[in-house]
Amino acid sequence: MTATPTTTSPAAPSIRLLPPSAAAGSAAAVTKIINAAFGGVEADDIFNVPDKKRTTESEVARYILASEFLVAYDAPNTGATAAADEDSKEKDEEKPKESKAEEVIVGCVRVSRIDARTAGLGMLAVGDAVRGTGVGRLLVAAAEQWARDRLGCDIMQIELLRPSTWKHTRKEMLAAWYLRLAYVLLRVARPDEFVPGLEAFLATPCDFEIYQKVLA
């Protein structure tokens, strides 16, 4: 009788608060993920500044110090680290038995307080290696739980910058995704209402769409 091969599903990423002590060591990795995701969504089409970046290491470090970043770590030997581990199997035999693969940050989300009842969700980004695997949805769920349990908020808010005169494919997909996650479009606002001076850097007319979700 021939044995049936078995496959192991990749372990879900571990999502945790990035502690203030990690600001110096992790800000660069988080910034890289955010800017890579931002560039793929809107930098070339929406902004008139070549190579526009969503954020900087200093800004990310400031938010980490304020305990506002949750990050997803790839489980050892799965996802983003799998290829590297496969290429280094022979080298692994030379390592001490007790050594462990270092966790890799593969996604992030910022959760901040807007007012007594409302938390804001922003800088949601995942690395290319795990895009489309559900990590983004897990990060949103973790952010909502953090806002409810740790910040005492019962509303989560997301702001989406979106062209007002034409349809941007990725922005349309993001808006539809938020709606599937039970977010509701509350109102539309001018960009300068949220980021003073932003309109000067836009290559096309845009609005901020404000989505909110009541946290159960």
Residue pairs with C-beta under 8 A, 6 or more apart in sequence:
10 75
10 78
10 79
10 82
10 133
11 75
11 78
12 75
12 138
13 72
13 73
13 74
13 75
13 79
13 106
13 107
13 130
13 135
13 138
14 72
14 73
14 75
14 103
15 70
15 71
15 72
15 73
15 138
15 139
15 142
16 70
16 71
16 73
17 67
17 69
17 70
17 146
18 26
18 30
18 64
18 69
18 70
18 71
18 108
19 64
19 67
20 64
20 65
20 66
20 67
22 64
23 61
23 64
23 65
24 61
26 64
26 71
26 105
27 57
27 58
27 60
27 61
27 64
28 57
29 105
30 60
30 64
30 69
30 71
30 105
30 108
31 55
31 56
31 57
31 60
33 105
33 106
33 107
33 108
33 125
33 126
33 127
34 54
34 55
34 60
34 108
34 123
34 125
35 53
35 54
35 55
36 125
36 127
36 128
37 54
37 125
37 126
38 53
38 54
38 55
38 125
39 52
39 53
39 54
40 170
41 170
41 171
41 174
42 161
42 168
42 170
42 171
43 51
43 52
43 53
43 54
45 163
45 168
45 203
45 204
46 161
46 163
46 168
46 202
46 203
46 204
46 206
47 201
47 202
47 203
48 201
48 202
48 203
49 201
52 201
54 123
55 123
60 69
63 69
63 110
63 112
63 123
66 112
68 110
68 111
68 112
69 108
69 109
69 110
69 111
69 123
70 108
70 109
70 110
70 111
70 139
70 142
70 143
70 146
71 105
71 107
71 108
71 109
72 105
72 106
72 107
72 108
72 126
72 130
72 135
72 138
72 139
73 103
73 104
73 105
73 106
74 80
74 81
74 103
74 104
74 105
74 106
74 129
74 130
76 85
76 100
76 101
76 102
76 103
77 85
77 101
79 106
79 129
79 130
79 133
80 104
80 106
80 127
80 129
80 130
81 101
81 104
85 92
85 101
105 127
106 126
106 127
106 129
106 130
106 135
107 125
107 126
107 127
107 130
107 135
107 136
107 139
108 123
108 124
108 125
108 139
109 121
109 122
109 123
109 124
109 125
109 139
109 140
109 142
109 143
110 120
110 121
110 122
110 123
110 124
111 119
111 120
111 121
111 143
111 146
111 147
111 151
112 119
112 120
112 122
113 119
113 120
113 151
113 153
114 120
114 157
116 153
117 153
117 154
117 155
118 153
118 155
118 156
118 157
118 212
119 143
119 146
119 147
119 151
119 153
119 155
119 156
119 157
120 156
120 157
120 158
120 159
121 140
121 143
121 144
121 147
121 156
121 157
121 158
122 158
122 159
124 136
124 139
124 140
124 143
126 135
126 136
126 139
137 181
140 181
143 156
144 156
144 213
144 215
147 153
147 156
147 215
148 154
148 215
153 215
154 214
154 215
155 212
155 213
155 214
155 215
156 183
156 212
156 213
156 215
157 186
157 210
157 211
157 212
158 178
158 183
158 210
158 211
158 212
159 194
159 208
159 209
159 210
159 211
160 171
160 174
160 175
160 178
160 208
160 209
160 211
161 171
161 191
161 206
161 207
161 208
162 168
162 171
162 175
162 206
162 207
162 208
162 209
163 171
163 204
163 205
163 206
164 205
164 206
164 207
165 204
165 205
166 204
175 185
175 209
178 211
179 185
181 213
182 213
183 211
183 212
183 213
184 211
184 212
184 213
185 209
185 210
185 211
186 210
186 211
186 212
187 210
188 207
188 208
188 209
188 210
189 207
189 208
189 210
190 199
190 207
190 208
191 198
191 199
191 202
191 206
191 207
191 208
192 198
192 199
193 208
194 208
199 206
